[in-house]
């Protein structure tokens, strides 16, 4: 996957040269896949690479922290905007990465605060009445 679909931490959803879709124009990287990649790196024990990919993705958000469906090689957002599924995968990647880094370092990930995401509060389990 790293060799065929990842370019500078951005992930294509498929390899257009190996599977041409017949559509005009070039294919951008898929934001949802890029955040899935962060989770995959985290869950496979590569949190430093995951943190780099997450922080790199944060540079592609617009001034409101929103993402489109795709990002072209120049960093321009393409396709549906804002893309809800991308933002759900962002949240999941952020919490997964934050939990992994908390386990290893004992501190919340500072980069999550930089992109406007506060550290998750410690919550007591719900007690049934």
C-alpha positions as CSV (number, residue, x, y, z in Angstrom):
1,X,0.0,0.0,0.0
2,X,2.7,2.5,1.0
3,X,4.5,1.9,-2.4
4,X,1.4,2.0,-4.6
5,X,-1.2,4.3,-3.0
6,X,0.6,6.7,-0.6
7,X,2.3,9.9,-1.7
8,X,3.6,12.2,1.0
9,X,1.1,10.7,3.5
10,X,-1.8,11.3,1.2
11,X,-3.6,8.1,0.0
12,X,-5.2,7.3,-3.3
13,X,-8.3,5.1,-3.1
14,X,-7.0,3.1,-6.1
15,X,-4.1,3.1,-8.5
16,X,-5.5,4.9,-11.6
17,X,-2.6,3.6,-13.8
18,X,-3.3,0.0,-12.8
19,X,-7.1,0.4,-12.9
20,X,-8.1,3.2,-15.4
21,X,-11.6,4.4,-14.7
22,X,-12.1,6.0,-18.1
23,X,-13.0,9.4,-16.6
24,X,-11.3,12.5,-17.9
25,X,-8.8,14.3,-15.7
26,X,-6.6,13.0,-12.9
27,X,-7.6,11.4,-9.7
28,X,-6.9,13.2,-6.4
29,X,-5.9,11.5,-3.2
30,X,-8.9,10.5,-1.1
31,X,-9.1,12.3,2.2
32,X,-11.1,9.5,3.9
33,X,-8.4,7.0,2.9
34,X,-5.7,9.2,4.3
35,X,-7.4,9.3,7.7
36,X,-7.9,5.5,7.5
37,X,-4.2,5.2,6.8
38,X,-3.5,7.1,10.1
39,X,-5.6,4.6,11.9
40,X,-3.9,1.7,10.2
41,X,-0.5,3.0,11.0
42,X,-1.5,3.5,14.6
43,X,-3.1,0.1,15.1
44,X,-0.1,-1.6,13.5
45,X,2.3,-0.1,16.1
46,X,3.7,2.7,14.0
47,X,2.4,5.8,16.0
48,X,5.2,8.1,15.0
49,X,4.4,7.6,11.3
50,X,0.7,8.0,12.1
51,X,1.3,11.2,13.9
52,X,3.3,12.6,10.9
53,X,0.5,11.6,8.5
54,X,-2.1,13.1,10.8
55,X,-0.2,16.4,11.2
56,X,0.5,16.5,7.4
57,X,-3.2,16.0,6.7
58,X,-4.1,18.9,9.0
59,X,-2.2,21.2,6.7
60,X,-4.6,20.5,3.9
61,X,-7.7,21.6,5.8
62,X,-9.2,25.0,4.9
63,X,-9.3,28.0,7.3
64,X,-12.3,26.4,9.1
65,X,-10.6,23.0,9.5
66,X,-12.9,21.4,6.8
67,X,-11.9,18.9,4.2
68,X,-13.2,18.0,0.7
69,X,-13.5,14.5,-0.6
70,X,-10.2,14.6,-2.5
71,X,-6.9,16.6,-2.4
72,X,-4.9,17.0,-5.7
73,X,-1.1,16.8,-5.8
74,X,-0.9,20.6,-5.4
75,X,-3.0,20.5,-2.2
76,X,-6.2,21.9,-3.8
77,X,-9.4,20.4,-2.4
78,X,-11.6,18.7,-4.9
79,X,-15.0,17.0,-5.0
80,X,-17.7,17.1,-2.4
81,X,-17.1,19.8,0.2
82,X,-17.4,19.6,3.1
83,X,-17.2,15.8,3.1
84,X,-19.0,14.3,6.1
85,X,-17.4,10.9,5.9
86,X,-13.9,12.5,5.8
87,X,-14.7,14.3,9.0
88,X,-15.9,11.2,10.7
89,X,-12.7,9.4,9.7
90,X,-10.7,12.4,11.0
91,X,-12.4,12.1,14.4
92,X,-11.8,8.3,14.5
93,X,-8.1,8.7,13.5
94,X,-7.6,11.5,16.0
95,X,-9.0,9.5,18.9
96,X,-7.2,6.3,18.0
97,X,-3.9,8.1,17.6
98,X,-4.4,10.1,20.8
99,X,-5.2,6.9,22.8
100,X,-2.1,5.2,21.4
101,X,0.2,8.1,22.2
102,X,-1.3,8.5,25.7
103,X,-0.5,4.9,26.4
104,X,3.1,5.3,25.4
105,X,3.8,8.9,26.6
106,X,1.2,9.6,29.3
107,X,0.2,12.9,27.7
108,X,-2.4,14.0,25.1
109,X,-1.3,14.7,21.6
110,X,-0.5,18.3,21.3
111,X,-1.2,18.5,17.5
112,X,-4.9,17.6,18.1
113,X,-5.2,20.8,20.0
114,X,-3.5,22.8,17.2
115,X,-6.2,21.7,14.7
116,X,-8.9,22.7,17.1
117,X,-9.6,19.3,18.8
118,X,-9.4,19.3,22.6
119,X,-8.0,16.3,24.4
120,X,-10.8,13.9,25.4
121,X,-11.9,14.4,29.0
122,X,-11.6,11.5,31.4
123,X,-15.2,10.2,31.9
124,X,-16.4,7.9,34.6
125,X,-18.4,4.9,33.4
126,X,-22.2,5.3,33.7
127,X,-23.6,3.7,36.8
128,X,-27.1,2.2,36.5
129,X,-29.6,3.4,39.0
